[in-house]
Amino acid sequence: MHGQCQRIGEAAGKIYQALENGSKTLEALAKETHLNDAALFNQAIGWLCREDKLRFEKKGTSSEVTLTTSSAGSCCK
């Protein structure tokens, strides 16, 4: 199980770094980070969300993800 937690943490790090360059749709984020394993990608998104690092905004038919600032709120609040 420890190995899976490490994989999720590494995937979360890739996602976080990609979002430092600005908000992205989930589809673009998965492509940019080369996280082709949907389960791993979703677990990493959940990890960051639980840590209050992400905010989601509906844009048409897509969801855009951005890093939160301390005053912006998160997806889990």
C-alpha positions in Angstrom: 0.0 0.0 0.0 2.9 2.4 0.7 3.9 2.2 -2.9 0.5 3.2 -4.1 0.5 6.2 -1.7 3.9 7.2 -3.1 2.5 7.0 -6.7 -0.5 9.1 -5.8 1.7 11.7 -4.1 4.0 11.9 -7.1 1.0 12.3 -9.4 -0.3 15.1 -7.1 3.0 16.8 -7.4 2.9 16.7 -11.2 -0.6 18.1 -11.2 0.3 20.9 -8.7 3.3 21.9 -10.8 1.2 22.0 -14.0 -1.3 24.2 -12.2 1.4 26.7 -11.1 1.3 27.9 -14.7 -2.4 28.7 -14.5 -5.8 27.0 -14.5 -6.6 24.1 -16.8 -9.5 21.8 -17.7 -9.2 18.3 -16.3 -8.7 17.0 -19.8 -5.8 19.3 -20.5 -4.3 18.7 -17.1 -4.3 14.9 -17.6 -2.7 15.4 -21.0 0.0 17.8 -19.8 1.0 15.6 -16.9 0.9 12.4 -18.9 -1.2 10.8 -16.2 -3.0 8.2 -18.4 -4.2 6.1 -15.5 -7.6 7.6 -14.8 -7.8 6.1 -11.3 -4.3 7.5 -10.3 -5.2 10.9 -11.8 -8.5 11.0 -9.9 -6.8 9.9 -6.6 -4.2 12.7 -7.0 -6.9 15.3 -7.7 -8.7 14.0 -4.6 -5.5 14.3 -2.5 -4.9 17.9 -3.6 -8.5 18.8 -3.0 -8.5 17.3 0.5 -5.5 19.4 1.3 -7.5 22.5 0.1 -5.1 23.1 -2.8 -7.7 23.1 -5.6 -10.7 25.0 -6.7 -13.1 23.9 -9.5 -15.1 26.2 -11.8 -17.6 25.0 -14.4 -16.7 26.4 -17.9 -19.3 25.3 -20.4 -19.2 21.5 -20.5 -15.8 21.3 -18.8 -14.5 21.8 -15.3 -11.5 24.1 -14.9 -9.1 23.5 -12.0 -7.0 26.1 -10.4 -4.7 26.3 -7.3 -6.3 28.0 -4.4 -5.0 31.0 -2.6 -5.5 31.2 1.2 -8.5 33.5 0.7 -10.1 31.8 -2.3 -11.6 28.8 -0.7 -11.3 25.2 -2.0 -13.4 22.4 -3.5 -13.8 20.8 -0.1 -15.4 23.7 1.8 
